């Protein structure tokens, strides 16, 4: 059974505990590790993504500032100190099916290429008779329970994926706390208990969202400035 791990696991990315006094936790979806594919150094690390490009512009740098081959990753870590940190909600995906070829074709066609949340959050693909099982990232729960500095949680997973922390898709209620709805409900409960604000409004910084008009650059910039303490 093929297992696709998050790049953060394979490449030991910096954790929230290694960032000094983060004020905001940013939740993304999933960044699949592909040994033969595009290995990035950190969250939103693809050059096509607008996350670091827009932060660079907002802070008065060239948009390639955080993509410098030598200093780029350190620059990302430097700007995060006392501001924000990251975790993605999915640690790994298992693709299950009777046909080895169908499983591998799905991974190659929809996870390693043409990657989108609409593919990784499905439960079954009836056309190929496959099942996708996601392992959600318990580090988010641990981080929120232990933090003394995080005041906000925001996400870039989309307003249709997470309408509110208690209205999510897929709901996976049959999985209890191991499903997406139970996982997000736990996050919401911790936020409520610790008076951490969960920001429901989301703007995807993906190239697809920006280029197709789903995300307006001005809205994205305002959202960053409001929640990431960039000023």
C-alpha positions as CSV (number, residue, x, y, z in Angstrom):
1,X,0.0,0.0,0.0
2,X,1.7,3.3,-1.1
3,X,2.1,5.9,1.6
4,X,2.7,9.6,0.7
5,X,4.3,11.5,3.5
6,X,4.3,15.3,3.9
7,X,7.6,16.9,2.9
8,X,7.9,18.4,6.4
9,X,8.3,14.8,7.8
10,X,10.7,13.7,5.1
11,X,12.9,16.8,5.3
12,X,12.6,17.8,9.0
13,X,11.2,21.3,8.5
14,X,11.4,23.8,11.3
15,X,8.5,23.3,13.8
16,X,6.5,25.9,15.6
17,X,8.5,25.2,18.8
18,X,11.7,26.4,17.0
19,X,10.2,29.8,16.2
20,X,10.5,32.5,18.8
21,X,7.2,33.7,20.2
22,X,4.9,33.0,17.2
23,X,1.7,35.0,17.4
24,X,-0.2,33.3,14.6
25,X,-0.4,29.6,13.5
26,X,-1.1,29.2,9.8
27,X,-2.8,25.9,8.7
28,X,-2.3,24.5,5.2
29,X,-3.5,21.3,3.7
30,X,-0.7,18.9,2.5
31,X,2.6,19.1,0.6
32,X,3.3,15.6,-0.7
33,X,6.9,14.2,-0.7
34,X,7.9,12.9,-4.1
35,X,11.5,11.7,-4.3
36,X,11.5,12.3,-8.1
37,X,9.6,15.6,-7.9
38,X,9.9,19.2,-6.8
39,X,11.5,19.2,-3.3
40,X,10.8,22.6,-1.5
41,X,12.6,23.9,1.6
42,X,9.5,25.0,3.5
43,X,5.7,25.6,3.6
44,X,4.4,27.3,0.4
45,X,8.0,26.9,-0.9
46,X,7.1,26.5,-4.6
47,X,8.1,29.5,-6.7
48,X,4.7,29.5,-8.3
49,X,3.0,30.0,-4.9
50,X,2.3,33.6,-4.0
51,X,2.6,33.3,-0.2
52,X,6.3,34.3,0.2
53,X,6.2,36.5,-2.9
54,X,3.6,38.8,-1.4
55,X,5.2,38.9,2.0
56,X,8.4,40.0,0.3
57,X,6.6,42.8,-1.5
58,X,4.7,43.9,1.6
59,X,8.0,44.1,3.5
60,X,9.7,46.1,0.8
61,X,11.8,43.3,-0.8
62,X,12.0,41.9,-4.3
63,X,9.4,39.1,-4.8
64,X,12.2,36.6,-5.2
65,X,13.8,37.5,-1.8
66,X,12.7,34.4,0.0
67,X,13.7,32.1,-3.0
68,X,17.4,32.9,-2.9
69,X,19.2,29.6,-3.4
70,X,21.6,30.2,-0.5
71,X,19.8,32.5,2.0
72,X,16.1,31.9,1.1
73,X,15.2,29.5,3.8
74,X,17.0,31.4,6.5
75,X,15.3,34.6,5.4
76,X,11.9,32.8,5.8
77,X,12.8,31.7,9.3
78,X,14.1,35.1,10.3
79,X,10.9,36.9,9.2
80,X,8.8,34.4,11.1
81,X,10.3,35.1,14.5
82,X,7.8,36.8,16.8
83,X,5.3,36.7,14.0
84,X,3.9,33.4,12.7
85,X,4.5,29.6,12.2
86,X,3.1,26.8,10.1
87,X,1.6,23.4,10.2
88,X,-0.4,21.4,7.6
89,X,-3.5,19.4,8.6
90,X,-2.5,16.2,6.8
91,X,0.7,14.2,7.7
92,X,0.3,11.4,5.2
93,X,-2.1,9.8,2.7
94,X,-2.6,6.1,2.1
95,X,-4.1,5.2,-1.2
96,X,-5.9,1.8,-1.1
97,X,-7.1,-0.3,-4.0
98,X,-7.1,-3.8,-5.5
99,X,-5.2,-2.6,-8.6
100,X,-1.6,-1.6,-8.0
101,X,-1.5,0.2,-11.4
102,X,-4.7,2.1,-10.6
103,X,-3.3,3.2,-7.3
104,X,0.0,4.4,-8.8
105,X,-1.7,6.1,-11.7
106,X,-3.9,8.1,-9.2
107,X,-0.9,9.1,-7.2
108,X,1.0,10.2,-10.3
109,X,-1.9,12.0,-11.9
110,X,-3.5,13.7,-8.9
111,X,-1.0,13.9,-6.0
112,X,2.4,14.2,-7.7
113,X,1.0,16.3,-10.6
114,X,-2.1,18.5,-11.0
115,X,-2.1,18.6,-7.2
116,X,-5.2,20.1,-5.6
117,X,-7.1,19.9,-2.3
118,X,-10.1,18.6,-4.2
119,X,-8.2,15.4,-4.9
120,X,-6.5,14.8,-1.6
121,X,-9.7,15.3,0.5
122,X,-11.8,12.8,-1.4
123,X,-12.7,9.6,0.4
124,X,-13.3,7.4,-2.6
125,X,-12.7,7.6,-6.4
126,X,-15.4,5.4,-7.8
127,X,-14.0,5.5,-11.3
128,X,-10.8,3.8,-10.1
129,X,-12.3,1.9,-7.1
130,X,-9.8,3.5,-4.7
131,X,-10.0,4.7,-1.1
132,X,-7.9,7.6,0.3
133,X,-7.1,7.5,4.0
134,X,-5.6,10.6,5.6
135,X,-3.7,10.9,8.8
136,X,-4.3,14.3,10.4
137,X,-1.5,16.2,12.1
138,X,-1.7,15.8,15.8
139,X,1.2,18.2,16.2
140,X,-1.4,21.0,15.7
141,X,-3.3,19.8,18.8
142,X,0.0,19.6,20.8
143,X,1.2,23.0,19.6
144,X,-2.1,24.7,20.5
145,X,-2.3,23.0,23.9
146,X,1.3,24.0,24.8
147,X,1.5,27.5,23.4
148,X,1.7,30.6,25.5
149,X,2.1,33.0,22.5
150,X,-0.2,32.0,19.7
151,X,-3.3,34.3,19.6
152,X,-4.7,33.5,16.2
153,X,-5.2,30.4,14.0
154,X,-5.8,31.1,10.3
155,X,-6.0,28.7,7.3
156,X,-5.4,28.7,3.6
157,X,-7.5,25.7,2.9
158,X,-10.4,27.6,1.4
159,X,-13.8,29.0,2.5
160,X,-15.7,26.0,1.0
161,X,-13.4,23.5,2.7
162,X,-13.6,25.1,6.1
163,X,-16.7,27.3,6.3
164,X,-16.3,27.4,10.1
165,X,-14.1,25.1,12.2
166,X,-17.3,23.1,12.9
167,X,-18.6,23.1,9.3
168,X,-15.9,21.3,7.2
169,X,-15.6,19.0,4.2
170,X,-15.2,16.1,4.2
171,X,-17.0,15.6,7.5
172,X,-15.9,12.0,8.1
173,X,-18.1,11.9,11.2
174,X,-17.9,8.1,11.2
175,X,-14.2,8.4,12.1
176,X,-14.9,10.4,15.3
177,X,-11.9,12.5,16.4
178,X,-9.8,10.7,13.7
179,X,-11.8,12.2,10.9
180,X,-11.6,15.8,9.6
181,X,-14.7,17.1,11.4
182,X,-13.6,15.6,14.7
183,X,-10.0,16.9,14.2
184,X,-11.2,20.5,13.5
185,X,-13.7,20.3,16.4
186,X,-10.8,19.5,18.7
187,X,-8.8,22.5,17.4
188,X,-11.9,24.7,17.9
189,X,-12.3,23.5,21.4
190,X,-8.7,24.3,22.3
191,X,-9.0,27.7,20.7
192,X,-12.1,28.4,22.7
193,X,-10.6,27.3,26.0
194,X,-7.4,29.4,25.4
195,X,-9.2,32.4,23.8
196,X,-7.3,31.9,20.6
197,X,-9.1,33.4,17.7
198,X,-9.8,31.1,14.7
199,X,-10.0,33.2,11.5
200,X,-12.6,31.7,9.2
201,X,-11.9,33.9,6.2
202,X,-9.3,32.3,4.0
203,X,-7.5,33.3,0.8
204,X,-5.5,30.6,-1.0
205,X,-2.0,31.9,-2.2
206,X,-1.8,29.1,-4.8
207,X,-0.9,30.0,-8.4
208,X,-4.2,28.4,-9.5
209,X,-6.3,30.5,-7.1
210,X,-4.5,33.8,-8.0
211,X,-4.3,33.3,-11.8
212,X,-7.9,32.2,-12.1
213,X,-9.3,35.1,-10.0
214,X,-10.3,33.0,-7.0
215,X,-7.9,35.0,-4.9
216,X,-7.5,38.7,-5.4
217,X,-4.0,39.9,-4.8
218,X,-5.1,43.0,-2.9
219,X,-7.3,40.9,-0.6
220,X,-4.4,38.5,0.0
221,X,-2.1,41.3,0.9
222,X,-4.6,42.9,3.3
223,X,-5.2,39.5,4.9
224,X,-1.5,39.0,5.4
225,X,-1.0,42.4,6.9
226,X,-3.9,42.0,9.2
227,X,-3.0,38.6,10.6
228,X,0.8,38.0,10.2
229,X,2.1,41.1,12.1
230,X,4.2,42.2,9.1
231,X,4.2,45.9,10.0
